[in-house]
Amino acid sequence: AVRLSPDGRLAAANAFSSKTTVLYRRDADSGKLTRLDEARNGVEGFNGLAWAIDTAFSHDSKFVYAIDSRGDGQEFGVSVGSVTAFGVTDETELDFVEAGQDSRFADARGIAVRPDGKSIVVVSSDAAALVVLSRDPQTGTTRIRQVIEDEHDDVHGLSGAMGVTISPDGQFVYVSSGRFGGDNAIGVYQFDDGGRLSLVQEFINDDGELCGFRGGNEIVVSPDGLNAYAVGSVSSSLACFAREPETGRLRFLETIPNEQGRLTAAAGVCVSPDGKFVYVAAEQSGKISVFRRNAKQE
């Protein structure tokens, strides 16, 4: 993964083969990146990037959080993953803060930081869990606040959880699952005043409106908050939803199929900052497809 900082001055990239997180400076005029620093698993006794798979910046761009889906071992015979925090020192170096290893991060795949900077959400495929972390905005340290597990409290869509995103207003969390097995589902959750999540809505493929969606991977909410889009890697498709900003609820619109190989093993999705276009990256076809949004929400 490669992610830009909210202020646009930096970028961070994770590479699982080299077990590395790399920090870059971004030139706003040219868009070019200049390498500043890297953190590598096993160097100088540091462990926390054994399978570095995704990363996210804090709201103030002063911290980077990397998720390690495999960890360096097991906890009580159960596979573990980790969330590692780095401070960005003088916008030039990655300064290790902490690595939190836990079985509830087993095969962690997606991470998002709430805009208020006080919460981080992580989804873990093997653990079938949505984990909410409390975050100290000053030190960057985290602790587990809440764990939502599949098949608990009416939740049935977290097995194989892969993608997670937070709505622009910071009130709702959206999860996509199924890339490497699991529920082929989309879940909607809402924050309460204490920063804990509760289930609002679930879509399970072929159990209701949602269809043609298998192997859920990345999910994104449009900048205007009026749509959500999720890619299905196994079905090679793009699921499209209208979104009600006040309630966070989704209304299924359509699943765009794999015409002319455009979406073969679709894995990544994003919306342009002006909200006019949706971009989908496909693993097996080696293509990036561009779709124009329908502003009428129909």
PADRENSE-11404 format. One line per field, with one value per residue (C-alpha): x, y, z; residue in one letter. Coordinates in nm, 4 decimals, always signed. Layout:
N
X <- (X	...) $
Y <- (Y	...) $
Z <- (Z	...) $
keza <- (a	...) $
END
This chain:
298
X <- (+0.0000	+0.0968	-0.0855	-0.0607	-0.0622	-0.3691	-0.1608	-0.0239	+0.3407	+0.4345	+0.3680	+0.4214	+0.4462	+0.4422	+0.6200	+0.5505	+0.8273	+1.0984	+0.9179	+0.9507	+0.7682	+0.9163	+0.8595	+0.8683	+0.8463	+0.5980	+0.6493	+0.3114	+0.3916	+0.5501	+0.3947	+0.7343	+0.8388	+1.1764	+1.2753	+1.3413	+1.3608	+1.2628	+1.1820	+1.2702	+1.1657	+1.4495	+1.6876	+1.8277	+1.6026	+1.2822	+0.9981	+0.6537	+0.6628	+0.6966	+0.4164	+0.3616	+0.0376	-0.1217	-0.0551	-0.2336	-0.1363	-0.2816	-0.5132	-0.2311	+0.0216	+0.2595	+0.2294	+0.2259	+0.0511	+0.1478	-0.0305	+0.1549	-0.0846	+0.1312	+0.3476	+0.6622	+0.5036	+0.2057	+0.0291	-0.0875	-0.0729	-0.2794	-0.1415	-0.0955	-0.0565	+0.0399	-0.0162	+0.3061	+0.3208	+0.5915	+0.6334	+0.7425	+1.0387	+1.0808	+0.9056	+1.2221	+1.2464	+1.0341	+1.0674	+0.9467	+0.6782	+0.5349	+0.4309	+0.1119	+0.0939	-0.2309	-0.4213	-0.7103	-0.4838	-0.4323	-0.4103	-0.4831	-0.5660	-0.7186	-0.6644	-0.8259	-0.7834	-1.0890	-1.0721	-1.0780	-0.7514	-0.8760	-0.9650	-0.8178	-1.0046	-0.8396	-0.9997	-0.8447	-0.9306	-0.8293	-0.9467	-1.2793	-1.2719	-1.3167	-1.0877	-1.1265	-0.8130	-0.8048	-0.5281	-0.3373	-0.3026	+0.0079	+0.2156	+0.0619	+0.0274	-0.2773	-0.4717	-0.7574	-1.0926	-1.3321	-1.3330	-1.6307	-1.6175	-1.8038	-2.1129	-2.1444	-2.4257	-2.5996	-2.2781	-2.2474	-2.0218	-1.6714	-1.5305	-1.2525	-1.2663	-1.0345	-1.1217	-1.2258	-1.2973	-1.4470	-1.7056	-1.5892	-1.7812	-1.6074	-1.9327	-1.9564	-1.7294	-1.7680	-1.6176	-1.5814	-1.5003	-1.4307	-1.1135	-0.9500	-1.2681	-1.5375	-1.8697	-1.8636	-2.0262	-2.0499	-2.1043	-2.1982	-2.1132	-2.1703	-1.9622	-2.1362	-2.0293	-1.7806	-1.6075	-1.7518	-1.9066	-2.2428	-2.3807	-2.6148	-2.6579	-2.5154	-2.5286	-2.4463	-2.3964	-2.6965	-2.8899	-3.1025	-3.0250	-2.6483	-2.5480	-2.2479	-2.0105	-1.7596	-1.4176	-1.4785	-1.1583	-1.1178	-1.4110	-1.4363	-1.6891	-1.7047	-1.5834	-1.9391	-2.0582	-2.3319	-2.1917	-1.9878	-1.8009	-1.6502	-1.4515	-1.5046	-1.1781	-1.3237	-1.6282	-1.4184	-1.6837	-1.7597	-2.0531	-2.2141	-2.4272	-2.6104	-2.5447	-2.7646	-2.5249	-2.7425	-2.7940	-2.4928	-2.7147	-2.6490	-2.8880	-2.7648	-2.7610	-2.5809	-2.2848	-2.0765	-1.9557	-1.6242	-1.6772	-1.3816	-1.1573	-1.1580	-1.2145	-1.0411	-0.9522	-1.0448	-0.8516	-0.8280	-1.0749	-1.0675	-1.2718	-1.1194	-1.1094	-1.3660	-1.5965	-1.6442	-1.4628	-1.4081	-1.0842	-1.0507	-0.7222	-0.7397	-0.4723	-0.4900	-0.5742	-0.3131	-0.5628	-0.6890	-1.0446	-1.2078	-1.5811	-1.7802	-2.0115	-2.3832	-2.4655	-2.8385	-2.7712	-2.9783) $
Y <- (+0.0000	+0.3630	+0.6376	+1.0176	+1.2229	+1.4445	+1.7594	+1.6226	+1.6759	+1.3118	+0.9586	+0.6197	+0.2820	-0.0719	-0.3604	-0.7074	-0.8908	-0.6609	-0.6223	-0.2471	+0.0802	+0.3714	+0.7440	+0.9924	+1.3676	+1.4783	+1.7839	+1.9552	+2.1076	+1.8144	+1.5317	+1.3621	+1.1632	+1.1773	+0.8933	+1.0105	+0.7073	+0.3429	+0.1002	-0.2622	-0.5667	-0.7328	-0.4355	-0.3051	-0.5421	-0.3915	-0.6323	-0.5307	-0.5416	-0.9136	-0.8869	-0.5121	-0.4846	-0.1421	+0.1931	+0.5113	+0.8594	+1.0341	+1.3292	+1.5776	+1.3888	+1.3511	+0.9735	+0.6683	+0.3422	+0.0201	-0.3131	-0.6430	-0.9204	-1.2140	-1.1025	-1.2853	-1.5809	-1.7007	-1.6158	-1.9212	-2.1200	-1.8641	-1.6562	-1.2874	-0.9618	-0.6165	-0.2434	-0.0417	+0.3321	+0.5675	+0.9360	+1.1500	+1.3440	+1.6884	+1.5461	+1.3536	+1.0339	+0.7476	+0.7344	+0.4039	+0.4535	+0.1068	-0.2251	-0.3776	-0.7506	-0.9375	-1.2413	-1.0092	-0.8624	-1.2053	-1.1401	-0.7695	-0.6266	-0.2798	+0.0269	+0.3715	+0.6676	+0.8608	+1.2312	+1.3447	+1.1554	+0.9726	+0.6371	+0.3878	+0.0930	-0.2273	-0.5271	-0.8741	-1.1512	-1.4610	-1.3174	-1.2187	-0.9020	-0.5254	-0.3718	-0.0168	+0.1405	+0.4428	+0.6805	+0.9457	+1.2384	+1.3689	+1.0520	+0.8454	+0.5436	+0.3180	+0.0659	-0.1660	-0.0109	-0.2583	-0.5786	-0.6736	-1.0384	-1.2294	-1.4199	-1.2117	-0.9628	-1.0018	-0.9505	-1.2001	-1.0297	-1.0097	-1.3469	-1.2704	-0.8946	-0.7134	-0.3496	-0.0715	+0.2978	+0.5778	+0.8234	+1.1833	+1.3023	+1.0398	+0.8908	+0.5641	+0.2699	+0.0492	-0.3001	-0.5310	-0.9012	-1.2205	-1.1819	-1.4983	-1.6695	-1.5612	-1.3858	-1.1846	-0.9027	-0.5287	-0.4007	-0.0568	+0.0507	+0.3721	+0.5412	+0.6429	+0.9352	+0.7110	+0.6019	+0.2506	+0.0950	-0.0721	-0.2508	-0.0497	-0.2681	-0.5683	-0.6899	-1.0571	-1.1608	-1.3520	-1.3047	-1.0033	-0.7234	-0.7614	-0.9959	-1.0645	-0.9714	-1.2333	-1.1814	-0.8378	-0.6332	-0.2540	-0.0247	+0.3544	+0.6315	+0.9227	+1.2642	+1.4031	+1.1081	+1.0122	+0.6811	+0.3803	+0.1474	-0.1953	-0.4254	-0.8004	-0.9731	-1.3212	-1.2011	-0.9347	-0.6721	-0.3319	-0.3017	+0.0430	+0.1873	+0.5119	+0.6422	+0.8381	+1.0780	+1.1247	+0.7564	+0.6097	+0.3440	+0.2132	+0.1364	-0.1161	+0.0249	-0.2249	-0.4549	-0.3682	-0.6959	-0.7775	-0.6643	-0.7057	-0.8063	-0.4575	-0.5798	-0.9187	-0.9731	-0.6132	-0.5281	-0.1524	+0.1359	+0.5118	+0.8213	+1.1410	+1.4379	+1.6254	+1.3232	+1.2905	+0.9628	+0.6179	+0.4282	+0.0499	-0.1433	-0.5067	-0.7587	-1.0220	-0.8051	-0.5433	-0.2663	+0.0502	+0.1302	+0.4725	+0.5192	+0.8421	+0.8846	+0.9399	+1.2407	+1.1524	+0.8524	+0.6191) $
Z <- (+0.0000	-0.0479	+0.1401	+0.1387	+0.4566	+0.5131	+0.4638	+0.1346	+0.2340	+0.2946	+0.1734	+0.3374	+0.1661	+0.3029	+0.1304	+0.2673	+0.0791	+0.2151	+0.5512	+0.5308	+0.5813	+0.3840	+0.4397	+0.1498	+0.1098	-0.1566	-0.3779	-0.4127	-0.7525	-0.9326	-0.7310	-0.7101	-0.4039	-0.2289	+0.0027	+0.3585	+0.5870	+0.6292	+0.9074	+0.8383	+1.0372	+1.2281	+1.1999	+1.5295	+1.7197	+1.5815	+1.5030	+1.3826	+1.0028	+0.9313	+0.6733	+0.6356	+0.4399	+0.4943	+0.6583	+0.7622	+0.8759	+1.1787	+1.1145	+1.1860	+0.9662	+1.2629	+1.3047	+1.0764	+1.1707	+0.9914	+1.0208	+1.0120	+0.9163	+1.0277	+1.3179	+1.4195	+1.5916	+1.7876	+2.1113	+2.3054	+1.9822	+1.7899	+1.5034	+1.5768	+1.3882	+1.5038	+1.4741	+1.4818	+1.5455	+1.4207	+1.4912	+1.1981	+1.3410	+1.1822	+0.8749	+0.7872	+0.9944	+1.1224	+1.5011	+1.6483	+1.9139	+1.9837	+1.8318	+1.9661	+1.8921	+1.9516	+1.8237	+1.7392	+1.4694	+1.3088	+0.9333	+0.9845	+0.6426	+0.6723	+0.8894	+0.9111	+1.1471	+1.2639	+1.1666	+1.5305	+1.5836	+1.8930	+1.7356	+1.4900	+1.3406	+1.2170	+1.0455	+1.0651	+0.8213	+1.0204	+1.3523	+1.1869	+1.3918	+1.3819	+1.6449	+1.7768	+1.9235	+2.1512	+2.0456	+2.2377	+1.9924	+2.1708	+2.2038	+1.9231	+2.1525	+2.1290	+2.3334	+2.2445	+2.3336	+2.1712	+1.9692	+1.7531	+1.6492	+1.3831	+1.4991	+1.8158	+1.8900	+1.5538	+1.3552	+1.0678	+0.8134	+0.9607	+0.8608	+0.6152	+0.6852	+0.4421	+0.3832	+0.6194	+0.5800	+0.7878	+0.6566	+0.5977	+0.9056	+1.1217	+1.2489	+1.0560	+0.9709	+0.6620	+0.6321	+0.3320	+0.3670	+0.1739	-0.0351	+0.1053	+0.2169	+0.4561	+0.4373	+0.1108	+0.3022	+0.3618	+0.7169	+0.8503	+1.2069	+1.4018	+1.6723	+1.9937	+2.2128	+2.3927	+2.0720	+2.0670	+1.7581	+1.7096	+1.4053	+1.1836	+0.8757	+0.6916	+0.3341	+0.2704	-0.0921	-0.2351	+0.0905	+0.0059	-0.2400	-0.2727	-0.5546	-0.7761	-0.4942	-0.3832	-0.2301	-0.0806	-0.0710	-0.0466	+0.0282	+0.0055	+0.0760	-0.1687	-0.0409	-0.0474	+0.1625	-0.0846	-0.2142	-0.1084	-0.3439	-0.2729	-0.4997	-0.5132	-0.6059	-0.6617	-0.8572	-1.0368	-0.9759	-0.8239	-0.5831	-0.5764	-0.2962	-0.2283	+0.1231	+0.3622	+0.5422	+0.8510	+0.9310	+0.7514	+0.5970	+0.2472	-0.0369	-0.2916	-0.6445	-0.8678	-0.9096	-1.2142	-1.3737	-1.5374	-1.8940	-2.1325	-1.8433	-1.6907	-1.3364	-1.3250	-0.9569	-0.8707	-0.5549	-0.5010	-0.5316	-0.4742	-0.5599	-0.6993	-0.4556	-0.6662	-0.6453	-1.0199	-1.0868	-0.9363	-1.0033	-0.9730	-0.9840	-1.0965	-0.9934	-1.2653	-1.5650	-1.4765	-1.5519	-1.3862	-1.4886	-1.4578	-1.3981	-1.3991	-1.0992	-1.1465	-0.9294	-0.9314	-0.7038	-0.9185) $
keza <- (a	v	r	l	s	p	d	g	r	l	a	a	a	n	a	f	s	s	k	t	t	v	l	y	r	r	d	a	d	s	g	k	l	t	r	l	d	e	a	r	n	g	v	e	g	f	n	g	l	a	w	a	i	d	t	a	f	s	h	d	s	k	f	v	y	a	i	d	s	r	g	d	g	q	e	f	g	v	s	v	g	s	v	t	a	f	g	v	t	d	e	t	e	l	d	f	v	e	a	g	q	d	s	r	f	a	d	a	r	g	i	a	v	r	p	d	g	k	s	i	v	v	v	s	s	d	a	a	a	l	v	v	l	s	r	d	p	q	t	g	t	t	r	i	r	q	v	i	e	d	e	h	d	d	v	h	g	l	s	g	a	m	g	v	t	i	s	p	d	g	q	f	v	y	v	s	s	g	r	f	g	g	d	n	a	i	g	v	y	q	f	d	d	g	g	r	l	s	l	v	q	e	f	i	n	d	d	g	e	l	c	g	f	r	g	g	n	e	i	v	v	s	p	d	g	l	n	a	y	a	v	g	s	v	s	s	s	l	a	c	f	a	r	e	p	e	t	g	r	l	r	f	l	e	t	i	p	n	e	q	g	r	l	t	a	a	a	g	v	c	v	s	p	d	g	k	f	v	y	v	a	a	e	q	s	g	k	i	s	v	f	r	r	n	a	k	q	e) $
END
